[in-house]
């Protein structure tokens, strides 16, 4: 109990050296020791990448606005959702010029989204206060020192509201890619209500992986007809990064890019059964830090 309280206090001290801080942070939430010299599990290796993998392009790829140019270059503009507007401050937003339905996102973090299905019902004052709160948040210190977010400029984008016939919430396809190779994915459904998730390998065989807080999808999820194209898009976007999760949507055969994530759930995504934490961790090959350097800074 004393140790838990001590670690709880230490994890608030974001100024501590990253290697030391990450050990405290990881053990506080997982109850497991973190050996940064010999990380084995998936989450342990994500913590290592947070500390030592500092390739500048990551700042661009986690930025919801700046990543668009990367996607355009790698796979083409047709995979991007329609961009309606970009704002630096909430007071700049002219709601009269926005469509009846849209999505408002902060570019410098995750879960910073406002889905507007009917503009006439939007409480603009409440929305402005929420956006101003987000503007003050720094994703790097908000969680466990997620390095990629350290220099992301806070701002807001408005994108087209995505919907699919017959569904309240669109399916989300998240590809786990290792050294540029998509190995498996999870499909998320009904995120706005009863969030469910199932895992599949790249041949669309269901995997026996679950999470404590998210239930599995009952039965089989229909494989998109152009699933192979989705795999190719994920592969091209994954580049040569040791690990990245590429999120895509598929709306009646139209593939839309979602985002790129380097630290799923802040490196605290525990898999069930337990052995999958090691199995998936083995997919990550920890890159070698160049001699005489403290970090990896080039691809």
Protein Blocks (a to p, Z undefined) as FASTA:
>chain_A
ZZmmmmmmmmmmmmbcfklmmmmmmmmmnopacdfklcfblmlmmmmmmmmmccfklmmm
mpmklmmmmmmmmnopklpccdfbdcfbfklpcfklpcfbdcdddfkbghiacddfblkl
pcfklmmmmmmmmmmpcfklmmnopaklmmgccddddddddddehiabdcddddddeehi
afbdcddehklmmccdddddfkopacfbdcfklccdehjddddfklmmmmmmmmmmnmma
fbdcdddddeehiacdfbdcfbgghhpaccddfklmmmmmmmpccddddehiabdfbZZ
